[in-house]
Amino acid sequence: MPDPLRLTSLQIREIAEYAESVRGIGGDDVYFVAQLDDASNAVTITCEKELPAPSPLRVVIPASTASVQPLRDPVESVTILAKGMKQPDSLDDYDAVFWSESAVEKFLFPYYASKSQWEAAHVLAALAKVFYGFVPGGPAAGGAASDPIPFAVAHLPRSDYVPLEVPLDLPLAGRDVALLFRNADGSVSHRLLAEFL
């Protein structure tokens, strides 16, 4: 019989953050399922509505988070229009969007410094390199950016019962943050921070 699956603190933090986003009046019963692929030794984490069967290769965490204010009117649509875009782009997939350097530095950098634990320096350097085009205070600080610079950074709430996992070749960190780039034709590209780690 294989050893039972054990989760890391980073995986547990990811589940806790997802559980914060899955809300309903009086709660919303879900099951977070961490499944070990015995062949590849990769762990996938999904959010399920039904309790799966027990297995030594699976950890199941039941969760239910109630809305704090059930009378709040839900926001039905949010868009953004940056200079050079032909039309507004939907932000409905995100629960927070930061487009100024001040907001990214005040809210996003401290959040990732706390969330990423021992990977914090690596994640913050990657975010800075993409957001500024260089790492401030680093060897090329203040230099001209050679790659496109995003016009906004958005946080994914992961609240629509989609897998917490993205392609297995992407690192755990940065899968919940998307960088928004304006393409030459005026359209928008959304890329996960994990792609830059």
N, C-alpha and C positions, 0 to 999 in steps of 0.2 A: 504494500500500500504506500503511495507517495506521501511525503510530508505535507501537512496541511498548509494551505496558502496563508501567508502573513503579509499584511499591508505595511508600507512605510508611512512615516509621519506626513510626508508630502502627499501621498495618495489619500490619506485620511483628511488632510486639509482641503484637498480638491473636492472630496465628497461633501464636507461640511459647507463649503462655499456653494456648491450646487444645491444642497438642501435649503440654503437661505433663499434661493431663487424660486424654488418649487413651493408655492403658497396657495392656499385656498381658504375660504371662509370656514372656520372651524377646523382647518387643517387639510392636508392633501396627502393621503397615504401612498407612499411609494417605497420601493425596495431598491437600494443600491447594491448592485451585484458585481463583485470583483471576480473575474474568471481567469484562471491560469491555463494557458495553452501548454499542455505537457510537452509537445514537440518543440516549440520555439522558446518556451519559458517566458513568454510575454504575457503581461497582465492587461486585460481590458476591463474597463469599468463602465457599466451601463445603469440607467435608471429605468426600472420596470414598474408596471402597475400591478402585476401579479407576482405572488411569492413563488420563486423557483424551487425545484426539488433540492434537497441537501446533497452536498458532494464535498469530498476533501479538497477538491481543486477550486472551490468556490467559497467566497465569504459574502454573506448577505446581511445588509444593515437596513432594518426598517426605519423609516423616517416620516415625520409629518410636521409641517411648519404652518401654523395658522397666520392669517393676515392680521396685522396689528389693528388696522382700521378698515373694517369691511365695507364702510360706506363711501370709501374713496372712489371717485370716478376713474376708470382705467383710461390711460392714454391710448388712443387708437392708431395714431400715425405721427411719426416724426421724420423730417427730412433735413438734409443739409445741402447748401449750395456754396461751393468754394469758387474763387476767381478762376475763370477759364472753363468751368463746367458748362455743358450745354443745357442741362436740366437738373433739378434737385435729385439727390439720391436718397433712398429710404434708409433710415436708421432703426427700423422696427426690430431688427435682430439683436440690438444692443440695449443694455440697461444704463450705460453711462458713456458719454462721449466727451473727449477733451481735445480742444483745438488750439489752445494757446500754450506757449512755453510755461507760463506761470501756473496754469492748471495742471499740466503734466508734472511739473516739479513739485507742486504742493500736495497733490493727491495720488498720482500714479507711482512716482518713484518711491515714496514711503510705503505704499501698499505692497509693492513688489519687494522692497527691502525686508519687510516683515514676513511676507508669504513665502519667499523663496529659500529661507533658512540659509544653509551653507552654499547654495547656488546663487545667492543674492548678488555678489560682485559680478559674476558672469552674466546674469540676466540684466542687471542695470547697465552694464557696459554695452551689451547688445542693443538694448532699447535706446540708449543714448546715441550709439553709432547710427542707428536707423533714423531716429527722430531729428537729430542735429546734423547728421552727415559725418560726425566725428565724436570722440569722447572728450567732453570739456575737461581741461586740465591734463589730458593725455599728451602723448608725443606729437600728434598732428592737430592739437587744439587750435581752433580758429581757422583751420584750413578750409578751402572750398570743397564742398561735397561733390563727389563724382557720381553718386547714385541719386535717383529721384528722392525727394524729401516728402514724407507724408504730410497731408494738410490736417489730419486728425488721428487720434488714437481712440479706439472704442473697446469697451469691455463686454464680453458675451455673458449673458446671465445663465445660459445653459438650462433654461427652464421649460423646454418643450419636449421633454422625454426623448431626447436624442442621446446617443452614446456620448459619454464623457471623453471617450477615446477619439482621437483623430488618427490619421495614418501612423502606424506603429514606428515608422522611421523618424517621427518628430519627437523631440524631448517632451517630458512631462510639463516643464515650465513653459509659459508663454502660449499655451493653447487656448487661453480665454481672453486674449487681447488681439485685436485686429488693427492693423495700420491701414489707413485709407489714403490711396495715391490717386492723383488725377493723371489720366493717360493723355497722350498727345491729341487724341481725337475728342477729348472732353468727357469721356466716360470715366468711371471710377473702378479701381481695383482694390479689393480687400484681401490683405495677406496677414496670416497669423504671425505673431512675434516668434513663435516656435520655429518658423522657417529660417530665421536669422541666427538661431543659437547653434 
